[in-house]
Each structure stands twice: as structure tokens, then as C-alpha cells.
């Protein structure tokens, strides 16, 4: 049975996913003072994915996956090279080719996570007695695949992240037209004139429930469910990657890399090009 840390088995990426990641990896840098050669990239990626999936701390990595310092060094190298964001973009392109990104109905929402070590882009969480936290703002297409993402402190209002989230889409977004409009569903927390102006500037048709309107709809319409449930479900998908449940990274780029890795996996899975997560002996 797999536990969070200290296991004899480990989560590993599939062969299909490795085939898509390998071309994105940068050439290995030579050690300036000689020393041992770089450990195999596949093994290092397995270790990084293991941390993402289980939430295990770097120092608790099974030795069969590599020395924690070695794995973390490689992770930092790949973060600097933008590997995980490019992987997310690659997943979206493949999903678009095989299924088609549903740009017609998109949804955005924020979710807050604990950040006990603090660091960049964290702040006092007003819903957690002022403890350190981080907010991730997520944009999804019509079926729930993540297409935009930004992070900031937990004390940052959702409306302040709209522009950054819409600007973060890693692939080319088609221009909305009267024949093919793009709708954006938002909850009452975005009910501000500034948000409507920003959304309109990006070419979206905003659908924002005003304060009190949604409560009335739930009361009067049997089985009512807001269209933005799609993005709320995707937040739930992302929380299955246990490293995202609590932010331990002080550097925001490292935290974003884990988020991008999770977004990439969701995109490739939605495209049907990788199998569900499996386990095999470490």
C-alpha cells in the first residue's frame, strides 16, 4: 500500500507522457568542477512527479528515485528553463487537436491554500485566522481543462487576478466573433465594474451572478447548478495532486511549476493520450 512518504513503491509517469516531455527538456549542463554525471532525466522526472502526486517532502523521497538534493537541483534547472509551462502548452495543443478546446464557455474561480512557510506571492488568509496562504486563480475551457492560471497571496481579492489569469493562457486563443462568441462565467465575487471592463477588453461576454441573484435561482429553479461548476470541479481535480494542497515552496516559480505540471497532466488525460495514473515498483 502506498503511503505519503517512505514507501517501497512509487508513482511514476507513463511512457506516453515521457515521450511528450523528453523533447522539451534542455540539454544537461556540464558540471563546472567535474564530478558525477547527471542522473537519468526519466528517473528525475519520476521523482518530481512522485512529489507532486503524494505531497511528500523532498527529503523524504525514496532513495530508489534519487538523492533529494539531486532531484531538487534538476527540478530547479527545469523550472528555470520553463519546461513545465511548455508541457502544459503541449498538452493543450494535443487536446485541441484530438478533442477541440471549447472556447465558447469558459469559467474562472479562485481557491485558497495554506502556505505555512510563507514566501513570494503569499499573504494572510482571511478565512484561516490570518495564517499564511496562497490563492490560485484558474481559468478553464468548457469541459474543465485548465487554460489559464495565476497565483497571489490569499488576501488578494479574486477581482485583482482577472487580468493576470486571462493573460496567462499558454496557447493562442482564437479571437471572439459575433458568430463565435466566447462567454466567461464568474461568481458574485467578481461583480465589479472593473472586472466587467477587463473581461470585455479581452473580448469575452461576461456572465456574472450579482449578489443575491444566485441564491434566488437555487431557491426557485429545481436542480439549479451554476455553469461555473466546471472550474470548481477542476480545482478538485488539481487537489488530487497532494503537493498542491499545501504550498511548501517559498519561490513562486517553483509552486507554479507544480501547478503547470498538474495542468499538463489533466490536459493530456482529457486528450486521451495518456492512461490513468498507475503504480509500479520503484
NORGI-V116638 format. One record per run of one state. SS is the DSSP state (hx for helix, st for strand, lp for the rest). FROM is the first residue (numbers start at 1). TO is the last residue. If there is no record, write none. Layout:
ss->[SS	SS]
from->[FROM	FROM]
to->[TO	TO]
This chain:
ss->[lp	st	lp	hx	lp	hx	lp	hx	lp	hx	lp	hx	lp	hx	lp	st	lp	st	lp	st	lp	st	lp	hx	lp	st	lp	hx	lp	hx	lp	st	lp	hx	lp	hx	lp	hx	lp	st	lp	hx	lp	st	lp]
from->[1	9	12	15	23	41	55	58	61	63	66	68	81	83	99	105	115	123	125	132	141	146	154	158	168	182	187	188	191	193	202	204	209	213	221	229	239	242	245	246	247	252	272	279	282]
to->[8	11	14	22	40	54	57	60	62	65	67	80	82	98	104	114	122	124	131	140	145	153	157	167	181	186	187	190	192	201	203	208	212	220	228	238	241	244	245	246	251	271	278	281	282]
